[in-house]
């Protein structure tokens, strides 16, 4: 698939929203001035995840376009997703556990029961036994639980040989959300699989199909959609108690509108190279920024300055620090890991093709 720069830009924007979300939570949680502003930034920054999910729906459907349904495509697709997602997630999760065991004072949600850790590593929704929160060991991993569920559904649709994959995925997810709204399940896994947030993948799937069919829009329509999306994002959000069961119906459409305004235009836009690089490294940025954030805060709190200057020093350390670390992680860990994984998958695929050819030849001789 040709890399779309507009999609990379949205990845960068989504990742930076999450970065600011957590930075605001860190600052606001330690008595910084203007606490109401930090609370607002913390809440609104959550929107980065919604953009990520629309982007994911688009990209996954875009990369399988033109490929025949069947077991081979399903295995290749799921294998490539594992290669892309698992190594860094496992590495960061194990790093988090290592820090928690070696320096427990730096972490406040230390719980490393074997069953809980294994469920976290294998993307099975679980309750933190210590806090009672529905989150994996690496709290950010809750989004990857949804991503892996999405990949699994696509793989099963491909495996069943359904030709119109996008229609099947849309039908499955819409049905699941309808069932969730009707039954309101309490079981954690079913609650996740039927949450309205999975509709954001559906929006991305539909945009992929539209773009593949040749649909494009003009500049005025793009601007209108982006403005409408931003307005919808700013005017809505979680309830006062933090619940957001209708997230996919409230923040999903604004995320979809922004996505359409950025990606579905007729003309290509020249974006700053740094922004594109952040987009490339967005997965590393998403998973690693909390480590840099806590280190930056510890350094900032040692400075003999007032609260306002301390906050400024924190951001001066944290923002460039987390971006640089993510770029290094992307180039030195993600990319080599993906290359190795893809070579392994290709070797397995070639070996399987050879075995099938030998088997077919043997059957011919016997006949």
MILUM-13764 format. One line per field, with one value per residue (C-alpha): residue number from 1; x, y, z. Coordinates in steps of 0.2 Angstrom, whole numbers, padded with zeros to 4 digits. Each point is the difference from the previous one (the first is absolute). Layout:
MILUM-13764
seq	c(NUM:...)
px	c(X:...)
py	c(Y:...)
pz	c(Z:...)
This chain:
MILUM-13764
seq	c(1:2:3:4:5:6:7:8:9:10:11:12:13:14:15:16:17:18:19:20:21:22:23:24:25:26:27:28:29:30:31:32:33:34:35:36:37:38:39:40:41:42:43:44:45:46:47:48:49:50:51:52:53:54:55:56:57:58:59:60:61:62:63:64:65:66:67:68:69:70:71:72:73:74:75:76:77:78:79:80:81:82:83:84:85:86:87:88:89:90:91:92:93:94:95:96:97:98:99:100:101:102:103:104:105:106:107:108:109:110:111:112:113:114:115:116:117:118:119:120:121:122:123:124:125:126:127:128:129:130:131:132:133:134:135:136:137:138:139:140:141:142:143:144:145:146:147:148:149:150:151:152:153:154:155:156:157:158:159:160:161:162:163:164:165:166:167:168:169:170:171:172:173:174:175:176:177:178:179:180:181:182:183:184:185:186:187:188:189:190:191:192:193:194:195:196:197:198:199:200:201:202:203:204:205:206:207:208:209:210:211:212:213:214:215:216:217:218:219:220:221:222:223:224:225:226:227:228:229:230:231:232:233:234:235:236:237:238:239:240:241:242:243:244:245:246:247:248:249:250:251:252:253:254:255:256:257:258:259:260:261:262:263:264:265:266:267:268:269:270:271:272:273:274:275:276:277:278:279:280:281:282:283:284:285:286:287:288:289:290:291:292:293:294:295:296:297:298:299:300:301:302:303:304:305:306:307:308:309:310:311:312:313:314:315:316:317:318:319:320:321:322:323:324:325:326:327:328:329:330:331:332:333:334:335:336:337:338:339:340:341:342:343:344:345:346:347:348:349:350:351:352:353:354:355:356:357:358:359:360:361:362:363:364:365:366:367)
px	c(0000:0007:0002:-0012:0009:-0017:-0003:0017:-0004:-0015:0010:0011:-0014:-0009:0016:0004:-0018:0003:0017:-0008:-0014:0012:0011:-0015:-0005:0018:0001:-0018:0001:0015:-0008:0005:-0008:-0016:-0005:-0016:0009:0011:-0016:-0007:0015:0001:-0018:0001:0017:-0009:-0007:0017:-0006:-0016:0011:0011:-0014:-0007:0017:0002:-0017:0006:0017:-0004:-0014:0012:0014:-0011:-0008:0002:0005:-0010:-0009:0005:0012:0016:-0005:-0007:0016:0011:-0011:0000:0018:0005:-0011:0009:0017:-0006:-0008:0007:0019:0000:-0016:0008:0017:-0008:-0012:0015:0010:-0015:0000:0019:-0001:-0014:0010:0016:-0007:-0017:-0001:-0001:-0016:-0016:-0009:0012:-0009:0009:-0010:0005:-0018:-0003:0017:-0004:-0017:0008:0014:-0013:-0012:-0014:-0010:0004:-0004:0015:-0001:0008:-0011:-0015:0002:-0003:0018:0015:0017:0005:-0016:0002:-0003:-0019:0000:0010:-0013:-0012:0012:0004:-0019:-0002:0014:-0007:-0017:0008:0010:-0015:-0010:0015:0001:-0018:0003:-0012:0003:-0007:0011:-0005:-0019:0003:0010:-0012:-0015:0009:0005:-0016:-0009:0011:-0003:-0019:0001:0010:-0012:-0014:0007:0013:0011:0010:0013:0016:0004:-0017:-0001:0015:-0005:-0017:0006:-0005:0018:0002:-0011:0015:0009:-0016:0002:0018:-0005:-0014:0013:0012:-0013:-0005:0018:0003:-0016:0008:-0010:0008:-0006:0005:0009:-0015:-0009:0016:0001:-0018:0002:0016:-0009:-0016:0011:0010:-0016:-0008:0015:0001:-0019:-0001:0009:-0001:-0013:0005:0002:0012:-0011:-0001:-0010:-0006:0017:-0001:-0016:0006:0019:-0001:-0008:0011:0016:-0008:-0003:0018:0006:-0010:0005:0019:0001:-0014:0005:0004:0017:0016:0006:0019:0001:0015:0013:0000:-0019:0002:0014:-0011:-0014:0012:0006:-0018:-0001:0016:-0005:-0017:0008:0016:-0005:-0005:0017:0008:-0014:0003:0019:-0003:-0011:0012:0014:-0012:-0005:0019:0001:0000:-0013:-0019:-0014:-0002:0018:0000:-0014:0009:0016:-0010:-0007:0017:0007:-0014:-0007:0017:0006:-0015:0000:0019:-0001:-0015:0010:0015:-0012:-0008:0016:0010:-0013:-0016:0007:0013:-0013:-0013:0013:0006:-0019:-0004:0015:-0006:-0018:0006:0012:-0015:-0011:0013:0002:-0018:-0002:0014:-0008:-0016:0009:0008:-0016:-0009:0014:-0001:-0018:0002:0013:-0012:-0014)
py	c(0000:0017:0010:0014:0015:0007:-0016:0002:0018:-0006:-0013:0013:0011:-0014:-0005:0018:0002:-0015:0007:0016:-0009:-0010:0015:0011:-0014:-0001:0019:0002:-0014:0008:0017:0010:0017:0002:-0018:0001:0003:-0015:-0010:0006:-0005:-0017:-0004:0007:-0008:-0017:0004:-0006:-0018:0003:0007:-0015:-0012:0008:0000:-0019:-0004:0009:-0007:-0018:0000:0009:-0012:-0016:0008:-0010:-0016:-0015:-0007:-0016:-0009:0007:0018:-0002:-0008:0013:0015:-0006:-0005:0017:0008:-0010:0005:0018:0001:-0013:0002:0018:-0002:-0015:0009:0015:-0010:-0010:0016:0007:-0016:0001:0018:-0004:-0014:0009:0017:-0002:0018:0005:-0009:0000:-0014:-0014:-0017:-0014:-0015:-0013:-0002:0019:0002:-0014:0007:0017:-0007:-0009:0014:-0008:0014:-0002:0009:0006:-0009:0014:0015:-0009:0010:-0009:0002:-0010:0001:0014:0010:0007:-0018:0001:0008:-0015:-0012:0009:0000:-0019:-0004:0010:-0009:-0017:0004:0005:-0016:-0011:0009:-0003:-0018:-0004:0006:0014:0011:0017:0001:0018:-0004:-0015:0010:0014:-0012:-0009:0016:0009:-0016:-0001:0018:-0002:-0016:0010:0014:-0012:-0012:0011:-0015:0001:-0013:0009:-0008:0001:0018:0005:-0010:0009:0017:0014:0005:-0014:0010:0011:-0015:-0001:0019:-0004:-0015:0009:0014:-0012:-0007:0017:0005:-0016:0003:0017:0011:0017:0017:0018:0012:0009:-0016:-0006:0016:-0001:-0018:0004:0015:-0011:-0014:0012:0008:-0017:-0005:0016:0000:-0018:-0012:-0011:0002:0008:-0018:-0004:-0013:0001:-0015:0010:0005:-0008:0010:0017:0001:-0013:0012:0015:-0012:-0006:0018:0005:-0015:0002:0019:-0005:-0016:0001:0015:0001:0008:-0005:0011:0003:-0003:0004:-0015:0000:-0002:-0015:-0007:0001:-0009:-0014:-0001:0002:-0017:0001:0017:-0006:-0015:0009:0018:-0004:-0006:0017:0009:-0007:0003:0018:0004:-0007:0011:0015:-0002:0001:0018:0014:0010:0004:-0010:0009:-0002:-0018:-0004:0009:-0009:-0017:0003:0006:-0016:-0012:0005:0000:-0015:-0011:0004:-0003:-0017:-0005:0003:-0010:-0014:0000:-0001:-0011:-0012:0001:0000:-0014:-0010:0002:-0005:-0015:-0005:0002:-0010:-0014:0001:0000:-0015:-0010:0005:-0006:-0016:-0003:0003:-0013:-0013:0002:-0001:-0016:-0007:0004:-0008:-0016:-0001:0001:-0014:-0011:0004)
pz	c(0000:-0004:0016:0001:0008:0006:0010:0008:0005:0008:0010:0006:0005:0009:0009:0006:0006:0011:0006:0005:0008:0012:0002:0006:0012:0007:0002:0007:0012:0009:0004:-0015:-0002:-0011:0004:-0009:-0016:0002:0004:-0017:-0010:0009:-0005:-0018:-0003:0001:-0018:-0007:0003:-0011:-0014:0001:-0001:-0016:-0007:0004:-0008:-0016:-0001:0004:-0014:-0012:0002:-0004:-0015:-0015:0009:-0002:0016:0007:0012:-0008:0001:0017:0007:-0009:0007:0018:0000:-0006:0013:0013:-0006:0000:0017:0012:0001:0006:0011:0008:0002:0008:0011:0007:0002:0010:0011:0002:0006:0012:0008:0001:0005:0007:0006:-0018:-0004:0009:-0008:0003:-0002:-0009:0003:-0013:-0007:-0001:-0009:-0013:-0003:-0003:-0012:-0010:-0002:0011:0009:0019:0016:0010:0016:0010:-0006:-0007:-0017:-0016:-0007:-0004:0008:-0012:0002:-0018:-0006:0001:-0017:-0007:0007:-0012:-0014:0002:0000:-0016:-0008:0005:-0007:-0017:0000:0004:-0014:-0012:0006:-0004:-0018:0001:-0015:0006:0015:0004:0000:0012:0012:0000:0003:0014:0009:-0002:0006:0015:0005:-0002:0011:0013:0001:0002:0013:0009:0004:0016:-0004:-0004:-0017:-0007:0006:-0010:-0016:0000:0005:-0011:-0003:-0012:-0012:-0003:-0009:-0011:-0005:-0005:-0010:-0010:-0004:-0007:-0011:-0006:-0004:-0009:-0010:-0006:0011:0004:0006:-0003:0012:0007:0005:0008:0010:0005:0006:0010:0009:0003:0007:0012:0006:0003:0010:0010:0004:0006:0012:0014:0014:0017:0007:-0014:-0009:-0019:-0005:-0016:-0005:-0017:-0004:0008:-0004:-0015:-0012:0004:-0002:-0016:-0007:0004:-0008:-0016:-0001:0001:-0010:-0013:-0010:-0018:0002:0009:0013:0005:0018:0012:0000:0019:0001:-0012:0010:0016:-0009:-0005:0018:0007:0007:0009:0006:0007:0009:0007:0005:0017:0005:-0006:0008:0017:-0002:-0006:0015:0013:-0008:0000:0018:0005:-0007:0013:-0009:0002:-0006:-0016:-0005:0005:-0012:-0014:0004:0000:-0017:-0007:0006:-0004:-0017:-0010:0011:-0004:-0018:-0002:0010:-0011:-0016:0007:0005:-0017:-0010:0012:0006:-0010:-0017:0003:0009:-0015:-0013:0010:0003:-0018:-0006:0012:-0007:-0018:0004:0008:-0015:-0013:0010:0001:-0019:-0003:0011:-0009:-0017:0005:0007:-0016:-0010:0010:-0002:-0019:0000:0010:-0012)
